[in-house]
Amino acid sequence: MLTYICCVLDDDLTAAASPDATRPPEYYNYQLVGILIHRGVADSGHYYSFIRERSLDDGTTTDRWFEFNDDLVTPFDISVCSPGARASDRW
């Protein structure tokens, strides 16, 4: 298994380093699956996160998001994170 992984990594690095390597724009599209937030200052504060529900076994996806804040897990409306939203609108 290790040999296979090394070969795959070597191939990927070689392709990425090649000046002729071009990828279609779709290659760079990602699906956001989580957001990690830190409130506070560098030496103290609090972390919490927003996590998108994983795909179901049949491959279907949901648009449900949840806030994980210590031991509390609650549904979260991701639309408050739209481009026009302000942090002060939610937090």
Legacy VTK file of the C-alpha trace (Angstrom):
# vtk DataFile Version 3.0
C-alpha trace
ASCII
DATASET POLYDATA
POINTS 91 float
0.000 0.000 0.000
2.784 2.427 0.842
4.376 1.972 -2.591
1.048 2.696 -4.258
0.564 5.866 -2.207
4.067 7.100 -3.011
3.581 6.480 -6.715
0.274 8.327 -6.729
1.775 11.247 -4.833
4.807 11.345 -7.129
2.551 11.390 -10.191
0.371 14.154 -8.742
3.374 16.276 -7.764
4.999 15.809 -11.153
1.801 16.822 -12.926
1.307 19.827 -10.658
4.887 21.007 -11.152
4.694 20.795 -14.919
4.261 24.222 -16.539
2.132 22.561 -19.228
-0.275 21.084 -16.677
-3.642 22.730 -17.017
-6.823 21.691 -15.369
-10.357 22.625 -16.304
-11.969 25.289 -14.098
-14.318 22.651 -12.644
-11.312 20.983 -11.040
-11.032 23.911 -8.629
-14.681 23.865 -7.485
-15.112 22.656 -3.926
-18.118 22.043 -1.738
-17.925 23.774 1.625
-18.411 21.221 4.390
-17.446 23.115 7.516
-16.610 26.442 9.082
-14.429 26.824 12.177
-14.864 30.008 14.222
-12.632 31.431 16.962
-13.954 34.260 19.110
-11.464 35.918 21.386
-7.819 36.859 21.263
-4.660 34.911 20.492
-4.136 33.571 24.013
-7.748 32.891 24.976
-11.145 32.488 23.424
-13.651 29.939 22.307
-13.928 27.733 19.230
-17.131 26.479 17.660
-18.020 25.193 14.233
-20.699 24.849 11.606
-20.771 21.498 9.842
-22.775 20.400 6.824
-24.539 17.066 7.103
-22.706 14.343 5.197
-24.048 12.670 2.098
-26.382 9.787 2.698
-25.377 6.226 1.800
-27.351 6.433 -1.444
-25.303 9.454 -2.574
-28.000 12.054 -2.009
-27.067 15.191 -0.162
-28.931 17.508 2.117
-28.408 21.180 2.739
-28.723 20.824 6.490
-26.100 22.536 8.605
-25.491 22.227 12.332
-23.739 24.396 14.892
-21.396 22.502 17.209
-20.730 24.563 20.308
-19.262 22.538 23.169
-21.891 19.924 24.013
-24.690 21.720 22.150
-25.542 20.683 18.600
-28.297 22.715 16.975
-29.598 23.206 13.423
-28.089 26.248 11.712
-29.492 28.395 8.901
-26.530 28.786 6.544
-28.321 31.518 4.598
-27.213 34.029 7.257
-23.733 33.528 5.782
-24.774 34.833 2.369
-22.512 37.384 0.675
-24.656 40.287 1.917
-24.868 39.099 5.516
-22.906 40.770 8.301
-21.392 38.923 11.238
-23.277 41.200 13.590
-26.569 39.960 12.088
-26.038 36.537 13.651
-23.426 36.808 16.363
LINES 1 92
91 0 1 2 3 4 5 6 7 8 9 10 11 12 13 14 15 16 17 18 19 20 21 22 23 24 25 26 27 28 29 30 31 32 33 34 35 36 37 38 39 40 41 42 43 44 45 46 47 48 49 50 51 52 53 54 55 56 57 58 59 60 61 62 63 64 65 66 67 68 69 70 71 72 73 74 75 76 77 78 79 80 81 82 83 84 85 86 87 88 89 90
